[in-house]
Amino acid sequence: MSLDHTAKGVYPIAPTPFDADGRIDFDSIDKMTDFYRSVGSTGMTVLGVMGEAPKLDGAEAEAIATRFIKRAGDLPVIVGVSAPGFAAMRSLAHASMSAGAAGVMIAPPNTLRTDDQIAGYYRQAIEAIGSDIPWVIQDYPLNFSVVMTPGVIRRIVTENPSCVMVKHEDWPGLEKISTLRAWQADGSLRPISILCGNGGLFLDFETERGASGAMTGYAFPDMLVDVVRLTAEGQRDAAHDLFDAHLPLLRYEQQPAVGLAIRKFVMAKRGIIASDAQRKPAIGMSAAAKAEVNYLLRRLALKDPRAAGLGE
C-alpha cells in the first residue's frame, strides 16, 4: 500500500521496545503492533523522535522497521528515515519500502534557518531517496529548532509532488492548520494529509481546525482514536470530555527528557510492551515520578475504565 493525501485517523508513534540489557525486544514489537490494530489505529509510525532511532545502527533500524511492517500486514506503516547524511537516509528508505512500508518521514536538520535553506534541503533529500517514495514533512520546531511557516510548507509541497502529508507539531499551531486548509480550499495548495503530534496536547481543537487525525505516541492511543472518531461524528462535547479526562496525564508525559520514560512506564503497565527499558544513554523515572503517574492513572480510571487498576 502507498501513502497518499487521503490518510486520516490515528497513526501512533511506536516506541522501540528494549530488554533490560538494551537488546531489541522483537516480541514486544509484535504485541504492540497487534494492540494498535485492535484499538482502531488506521496506521502507525516507527523510528520517530520517540523511537530512539539515534541509538540504533543501520542494520538495527532496518530490522526494526521490517518487523513492524511485516507484523502490521495491511496496516500502513510510515518509517522515520531522518539522518545526518543522505546515504543513510536513502538506505533506510529503500529498505523500508522494499519491506512494504507505506511511506517515509523526513525531519529537517537543526542547521536550517531560512525558507530557501529549508526548501532546498527537502529538494535534495527527495533527489536522494527518489521521487517515487511518498513522504511526510515533520514540522517540529520545538525539537528541531527549524521554523516552517505555512508559506514554506506550501512551497515544499508544491515543489515535491511525492510529499503527501505534514506531521504537524508546531506549538501553538492551530492557525497554521487553518491557513493550510484555507489554501487547499481556494486551490492554492493541493490536498494534503495533516496528522498532529505534540503528544496529543492540542488534538481536541486540531481536529476541529481541519487536521486529518493524530500521529503521536501517547500511552492511550485508543483515546486518540476515540477523540478523532467523536469529532468526525460531530459529537463535540463527548470528544472534549474524554480528552479533558486524559489531559493531566498527557501534560505530565510531555515533560522534556523524561517523557519517553513516562510513556514506556504506562505502556508497560498496560501490557502493550514487556518492559519500560530504554537504551542508554537514557533518563529514567524517580520513585516520586512513578508515584505521581500512578496517582494520575487512579484519577483517570474514575473517568475512563481503560485505566482501571493501572495506578496500583
Residue pairs with C-beta under 8 A, 6 or more apart in sequence:
1 74
1 76
1 100
1 102
2 102
2 103
2 134
3 76
3 78
3 102
3 103
3 134
3 135
3 136
3 164
3 165
4 134
4 164
4 193
5 164
5 165
5 190
5 191
5 192
5 193
6 191
6 193
7 42
7 43
7 76
7 164
7 165
7 193
7 195
7 212
7 213
8 42
8 193
8 195
8 212
8 213
8 228
9 40
9 41
9 42
9 43
9 212
9 213
9 225
9 228
10 40
10 41
10 42
10 43
10 213
10 214
10 215
10 221
10 224
10 225
10 228
11 41
11 42
11 43
11 44
11 45
11 76
11 78
11 195
11 213
11 214
11 215
12 36
12 41
12 44
12 45
12 215
12 216
12 217
12 221
12 224
13 44
13 45
13 46
13 48
13 49
13 50
13 51
13 197
13 215
13 216
13 217
14 29
14 32
14 33
14 36
14 44
14 45
14 46
14 48
14 51
14 68
14 217
15 32
15 50
15 51
15 52
15 217
15 260
15 263
15 264
15 267
15 273
16 24
16 46
16 47
16 51
16 52
16 53
16 56
16 64
16 279
17 24
17 25
17 28
17 29
17 32
17 264
17 273
17 274
17 275
17 277
18 24
18 25
18 52
18 275
18 277
18 278
18 279
19 25
19 274
19 275
19 277
20 275
20 277
22 277
22 279
22 280
24 60
24 63
24 64
25 273
25 274
25 275
26 67
27 274
28 272
28 273
28 274
28 275
29 64
29 67
29 68
29 71
30 67
30 71
31 271
31 272
31 273
31 274
32 267
32 272
32 273
33 44
33 68
33 71
33 72
33 75
34 71
35 272
36 44
36 75
36 221
37 72
37 75
39 221
39 222
39 225
40 222
40 225
40 229
41 75
41 221
41 225
42 75
42 76
42 213
43 75
43 76
43 77
43 78
43 102
44 68
44 72
44 75
44 76
44 77
44 78
45 77
45 78
45 79
45 80
45 105
45 215
46 64
46 65
46 68
46 77
46 78
46 79
46 80
47 53
47 56
47 61
47 64
47 65
47 79
47 80
47 81
47 92
48 80
48 105
48 138
48 217
49 80
49 107
49 140
49 143
50 217
50 259
50 260
50 263
51 64
51 80
52 260
52 278
52 279
53 61
53 80
53 82
55 279
55 280
55 281
56 64
56 279
58 88
58 91
58 92
61 92
62 91
62 92
62 95
62 96
65 77
65 79
65 92
65 95
65 96
65 99
65 101
66 95
66 96
66 99
68 77
69 77
69 79
69 96
69 99
69 100
69 101
70 99
70 100
76 102
76 103
77 100
77 101
77 102
78 101
78 102
78 103
78 104
78 105
78 136
78 215
79 92
79 93
79 96
79 101
79 103
79 104
79 105
80 104
80 105
80 107
80 138
81 89
81 92
81 93
81 96
81 104
81 105
81 106
81 129
82 89
82 105
82 106
82 107
82 138
83 89
83 92
84 109
86 124
86 125
86 128
86 129
87 128
89 106
89 125
89 128
89 129
90 128
90 129
90 130
92 104
93 104
93 129
93 130
93 133
94 129
94 130
96 104
97 104
97 133
102 134
103 133
103 134
103 135
103 136
103 164
103 165
104 129
104 133
104 134
104 135
104 136
105 135
105 136
105 138
105 167
106 122
106 125
106 135
106 136
106 137
106 138
107 138
107 140
107 144
108 118
108 121
108 122
108 138
108 144
108 146
108 148
109 121
109 144
109 146
110 144
110 145
110 146
112 118
112 121
112 146
113 146
115 149
115 151
115 152
115 155
118 146
118 148
118 152
118 156
119 152
119 155
119 156
119 159
122 137
122 156
122 159
122 160
122 163
123 159
123 160
126 135
126 160
126 162
126 163
129 135
131 160
131 161
131 162
132 162
133 162
134 162
134 164
134 165
135 160
135 162
135 163
135 164
135 165
136 163
136 164
136 165
136 166
136 167
137 148
137 153
137 156
137 157
137 163
137 165
137 166
137 167
138 144
138 167
138 169
139 148
139 153
139 166
139 167
139 168
139 169
139 170
140 167
140 169
140 170
140 197
141 147
141 148
141 169
141 170
141 171
142 169
142 170
142 171
142 198
143 169
148 156
148 170
150 176
150 179
150 180
150 183
153 166
153 176
153 180
154 180
154 183
154 188
154 189
156 163
157 163
157 166
157 189
157 190
157 192
158 189
158 190
163 192
164 192
164 193
165 192
165 193
165 194
165 195
166 180
166 192
166 193
166 194
166 195
167 195
167 196
167 197
167 215
168 176
168 177
168 194
168 195
168 196
168 197
168 206
168 211
169 196
169 197
169 198
170 176
171 198
171 201
171 202
172 202
173 196
173 198
173 202
173 206
174 202
174 205
174 206
174 209
177 194
177 196
177 206
177 209
177 210
177 211
178 209
178 210
180 189
180 192
180 194
180 210
181 194
181 209
181 210
183 189
184 190
184 191
184 192
193 212
194 210
194 211
194 212
195 211
195 212
195 213
195 214
195 215
196 202
196 203
196 206
196 211
196 213
196 214
196 215
196 216
197 214
197 215
197 216
198 216
198 254
199 216
199 217
199 218
199 250
199 253
199 254
199 259
200 214
200 216
200 218
200 224
200 250
201 247
201 250
201 251
201 254
203 211
203 214
203 216
203 224
203 227
203 228
203 243
204 227
204 231
204 239
204 240
204 243
204 244
206 214
207 213
207 227
207 228
207 231
207 232
207 239
208 231
208 236
213 228
214 224
214 227
214 228
216 224
217 263
218 224
218 246
218 250
218 253
218 263
219 249
219 253
219 262
219 263
219 266
219 267
219 270
219 272
220 246
220 249
220 266
220 304
220 306
220 307
222 306
223 242
223 243
223 246
223 304
223 306
226 239
226 242
227 239
227 242
227 243
230 236
230 238
230 239
230 242
231 239
242 303
242 304
245 300
245 303
245 304
246 300
246 304
248 296
248 299
248 300
249 266
249 293
249 296
249 297
249 300
252 262
252 292
252 293
252 296
253 259
253 262
253 263
253 266
255 262
257 283
258 283
258 284
258 285
258 289
260 278
260 282
261 276
261 278
261 282
261 283
261 284
261 285
262 285
262 289
262 293
264 273
264 275
264 276
264 277
264 278
265 276
265 285
265 290
265 293
266 293
266 297
266 310
267 273
267 276
268 274
268 275
268 276
269 297
269 310
270 310
278 284
285 293
293 311
294 310
294 311
294 312
295 311
296 311
297 307
297 310
297 311
298 307
298 311
299 311
300 307
300 311
301 307
301 308
301 309
301 310
301 311
